[in-house]
Amino acid sequence: MLMTISFIFKKQLFNTRTLFRSICFFMFGVLIILTLASCDGNKNDAPVVVTTINEHPAIVYGYMNMAGDIIIDPTFEYDLCGSHNINFDFHDERAMFVKDGKLGFINKTGQIAIDPIYDHVFDFINGFTWVKHNGSWQKIDKNGLVVADTDFEGICFPEEDMIGVMQDGLWGYADKNGKLIIKPQYSDICRFVDGYAFVDIPLTREDDGVVYNRWGCIDIDGNIITEPIYNAKYIDVVDFSDGMILIIDYKFVNGEYLDDYKYANKKGEIIFQIDCRDAADYNEGLARVKLETCRYVFINKNGNQAFENDFVYATNFKEGMACVRPNEGDGYGFINKSGTLIIDPLYEYIAEFSGGLALVRKDGKYGYIDKAGNTIIPFRFDRAFDFINGMAIADGVFIDQYGNTIVSPPDGYSIINFDGETTACDGLIPIVKKK
């Protein structure tokens, strides 16, 4: 289930096949918003304002700047049970909003820049975005002028030079202006990486005419580079910096289907496969693997165990460190890429390093440590999140890497926070009213 969700959202797919799953994932995020916005580290703070739209709960939101001044009054209502999954952040001086079930864009003064007439939209990138209007997709500029009109039913990867497009229920590829490059003929697709893409190809059995699907790899001209042989339920081509792609295929053993873990190059050629319960993508030259013993190890790019140590819990490496829990009953600590325990397992909770600091919890409070295990920001927060671009949200305010408050919302307001990922895009931060 989690793997499926990960694939869908990395693909940024909008069509009826995935709409329900998208809404379910978004509603989980909404629960995070309401919980965090109502706490701010103070159990006596009032909850956020929840109004109603068509008998559905809704929040009323606006924006503040980095000085904590309200720039756009919280007047925009958002239906928490609606079908639209919007991004509150500004991109290219435009932010999405919803009115009467349709999507539009506001500018940084809160004025409507593009009327709410669309069924789906993406964020602006370099002055343009793709929107769905009257059943088909268009490319528009920041004033809402149509620069490309298509009959596509679906769009994905709008940030790429080769975007995914759907016609008659099948996927193909077009250039960034909507000119068809590879005709729609695939049941599903991945983005192009270094000139290659994985695609789910419908095939027909010769003996009985039954149509089935297999994944293969194509080049930018649509030529098949690797024959469609994979019955994959998961292919991750987003993080390809280590030159390895994880493919989770199926295998039939003793009358049942089991997951079959393989690593391939960008052309889809199998480098090796591994017997295990679970596997993760490569990061910084190593990949985390869960063995049949239910313990985690790390493997190198040859598929060999990188070091002897194993763990009951581990994350992938980031900034040269990996979070681990050596044994049941232990806390959480960090190892280096030699498998040496650098930070003792003393913590109740631990997150990956980000910007040289890691979020950890001790005695029920959150703080931040450096790579030597030194406490840089004391354990004083009830809720806190990773650093992003030198800032982190802790107890409802933004802090710097020394724990100083950078900006806090005005009295009576909370920062809209999707699992700590709210940032000051274009210098504005989304906020919501409290009761």
C-alpha angles and dihedrals in degrees: 000000000000092000091052092051091048092054094047096052095043087054092050091216124179117191138107092266092068103024095097093049090047091054092049091052091047093051088056087055090050090058087055091052094052094045097048097039091053096051112044086173092296118099091201095058115117120251122252121277110268115190128171135254115188088343091307123119114257139181127223112223144175138158140268130194129236090273090060094250118140107244099170115032115234097258101125116101122209123196107226091199096043126116095246122095104197133185109228094199124100118245121181088355092301131106129186123246135175129226127170091348095306131105129233140151135256128202127232093275092056095253120137106259097174121022118246100254102122133101095206135007141180128215118273116262121188092343099312141080141176120246135180114232127172092348100311137079127252134183112228137181127232091278093053095254113150112240096169128024119193142170093229117140094201141020132197136169093028090168092062130085088236108047125193115245133185129214126170090354096305131104131233138148136266134179120261090272093054099258108148113246104165114024117239107267105129131093091217138357144198128214122271116262118189091340099313135094137185114233134183105234123200110228132186124222111232096216100054107005094242113157116227135165135239132173121240138158129258136185126232091275092055095253115148108246099172118029116247101261104130121100087194126175093183133030119167115198098152098088102045099145092115093050095242130111123202115222121187106200131173128253128188112228127168093341098314138088116245132183115264115202120211137166120214139179123245091278092056094251110148113243095181142326127221135207107233145121095246140355138193137209121276117264126178090354098306136085129204116234130185110218128212086261087065090243124121127237135170124240131199126226091277091059093250124131106265096211137358100250119101132187144201088231134018141159129209119273120272125174088357095302136093128200112237142173108206099199143352109284093029125111124233127280142154136264130195125230091275090061093250116145103241099169116037119241096256102128135094092211133012136182133198121277115267122179090353095304132094127205112232137170127222128172089355096304130103127230139150131254134190128232092274091056094253116148106243099170113029124242099264107118128100092198128017142156142204123287116261119186091345096311135092134186112239124170091345099309136089114252132188126231091276094053095255117142110251098180136350129189119258118264111287096027138092132200114252102241127189101193092312095308098114109119135172096262109185087357097292129109123202114238136182132208123254124212 
